[in-house]
Amino acid sequence: MATHAPPPIAPVEIIHSVDVIPADDQGNHGESYNYLDYLFVGDGLTARARSYLDTIETVVLHGPARAPNGVERVVGTAFEEGVLAYLKLRYRRIERLNPAIRTGRPYDIVWQEGDGAA
């Protein structure tokens, strides 16, 4: 029996930003971070995602959590599946922050194009 992909949930906000970190006290250019931030809201939950434009094929998902400022991740919801469906249409790889960051792997792969998951 074939499973159907959940309908995508569109973000309520997309922000394009560039953060510049000066290299020295004179304000000379150091590093810059050019990125897209997504905000998803629904079913009393909030999720965020960020993609850096120098690695545009990858997006990092944060949440979902209880809205508006929840920290603890809520798992197994239709909302999360809808957010993932939206991101899968736009990115080749979806990652999530590894809670055990001290393992040396800051991110875990949630989904990657070609892994057989819809």
N, C-alpha and C positions, 0 to 999 in steps of 0.2 A: 504494500500500500504506500503510495507516494505521500510525503508530507508537504504541506504548503507553507511557503515562507510567510511570516507575519507581515502585515502592511508596515511600510516605513513610517516612523514618527519624525516629522520635520522639526528642526530646532526652532525655538521662539526667538533666538538671537544668534547672529554670527558677527564676530568682530575681527577685523584684520588689524594687527598691531605690529609695531617694530619697537623693541626695547634695545637701547644702546647703552652699553656699559663702558665708561671711559677707561682708558688704559693707564692714565696718570693724573696727577693733580692739575695739569694744564688743560685737561679736557680733550686730549688727543683721543681719537677713535680707538677703542679696544675691540670689544666683541659686540655683535648685534644679533638679535633674535627676531626673525621675521616669521610671524605665525598667524594661524586662524584659530579662534576660540569659538566653540559651539556651546550653546545652552539649550538643554532639553527639559521640558516641564510637562508633567501629566500624572494623573492618578495619585496625586499627593507626593510624587517623587520628583527629584531633580537629578540630572546627569550632566556632566561637562565632558568635552573632548577638545583636544588641542593637536594641531598638526603644524609642524615647523616646515616652512616652505623649502628649505634646503633638503628635506627628506619628505617631500610631499606625498609619497606613496604610503606613508605610515601615519596613523592617528592614535593617540593615547586616550583611552576612555577612563573617566573618573566617575564612580558611582555605578548605578543610581543609589541615592540615599533619600531619606525622608526630607521633604521640602520644609522650609527653604534652605536651611544651612546644616543639614544633617551630615554627619561624618561617617557613621557606620553604614557599610554597603548593604543594600537589600538585594537578595538574589532570587532568581527564578520567576521574574515577573514578565507579563506581556509587554509592559513598558520597556524593560531592558531589551527584549527581543525586537521591538519596534525601532529602538535607537540603533541597535546593531544592524538591522535591515537597512536603515538609512545610510549608515557609515559604509556598509559593504558595497553599496552602489557607487561609492566615491573613492574608496581607498583599497589598496591591495593587501594591507596588513593592519590589523587592529591589535593594540597592546593595552595592557593594564599595569599599573604600578604594582610591583611585587611587594606584598606586605613584609616579607622577610628580606628586605633590601640588602641586609648585611651578607647575603649569600654571594654577592658580586654580580648578580643579575638584577638590574634595577627594574626591568619590565618583563612580564610574561606575555606570550602571544595568545590572544583570545581567538583570533581567526586570521587565516592567511589565504589569499587567492590560490585556488588550485588544490586546497587540502580536502576537497570533497564535500565540505559543509556548504549548505545553501545560505 
